[in-house]
Amino acid sequence: MASSDRVVGTCNEMCSEREIKWRERNGLLHYFEINSAVKPEINADPTKVVKQFSRSAAGKQLLSPSDLRPSPVLLKTINYLVEKIVPRTDLPWVAIYDFVNDRIQAIRQDMTIQMIEDNNAVEILEKCVRFYITASYILCEEPSNKFDQHLNSQQLSICLERLFTLYHKFKSKSMSEFIAIYFVENVAYSETYYRSVSVFSDYLKSYDVKICIQICTAYTNGNFIRFFKLVKKLPIIILLCLFHLFSSIHISALETLNVAFSSNVCNFPISTLCSWLSVTDKEHLLQLCQNCGIKIDNSNVCFNKKLFNRASTLPFKKEAFIDEKLKKISLSKLINGLS
């Protein structure tokens, strides 16, 4: 589409009047968007209704300028979602996620249709990335039918890729933070990681980036003690990018220790093992040991290299030291990059 053919949105509210009336008429308003929770008096609150995401199959209706929000309105909308919806406690956070995720996709859709590339777009995508990172941890213990970790990760990757495309044109004070995020998101993909080091050479002296490079090196070298030691130095938003690796790192560490301390007479204290692997939930670690065929004798682990079985990772589990960090900052500030 040529620049002269670009559609420019004229909707100056978070949702067009046409959509508000249509959704009100068809009973499609969300709990967060109404001014009365008592049927049949469910009416839209225009200050709370946020445009829903629509599949591209909806056709030309998506191109109507009166339904599209310009860049400043899109920024205003995501700020509303982050500051007014994300902190709410009247519904489970998985319900909050579903609402915000849908509205974020609508924001990104408006940006794509209008081909918006500006500083507002950069700020919007930065908030999107932080939202998906935060959700991946907060909802990690939810069943898959309520929260799809894979789909959340896909949305995160799409936003991060688009953000770095815009970084070629627009600088941001948060670039070091997101370069660090990019590194740890690709820690398991060595080719991408090493290529990134050369591409972002100008930012390698940043504290966050330096720590992340050291973490990636420790991960690649299988140095699990150094890995967890460095992880605890990270800002919370970057730390949340790595928690999903903990279980697989624990298994690799157990496999290494099972060879190093294999003995028929030597028992390894479970308390020491918890310390080395930065695990606060002893029962979780014991379960992992048993899944790997490692015997437990009271408060000790009995390593035997002949019996080790590399088990599948356990379901994601929250970590106490991460929860403690999260308690010190509101989710709105975290997603806004104010940690």
PyMOL commands that set and color helices and strands:
alter all, ss='L'
color gray80, all
select helices_A, chain A and resi 3-5+17-25+31-33+56-63+65-67+71-85+93-114+119-138+149-167+175-185+190-199+201-203+207-221+224-231+236-239+243-260+270-276+282-291+320-326+331-336
alter helices_A, ss='H'
color red, helices_A
select strands_A, chain A and resi 268-269+295-297+300-302
alter strands_A, ss='S'
color yellow, strands_A
deselect
rebuild
show_as cartoon
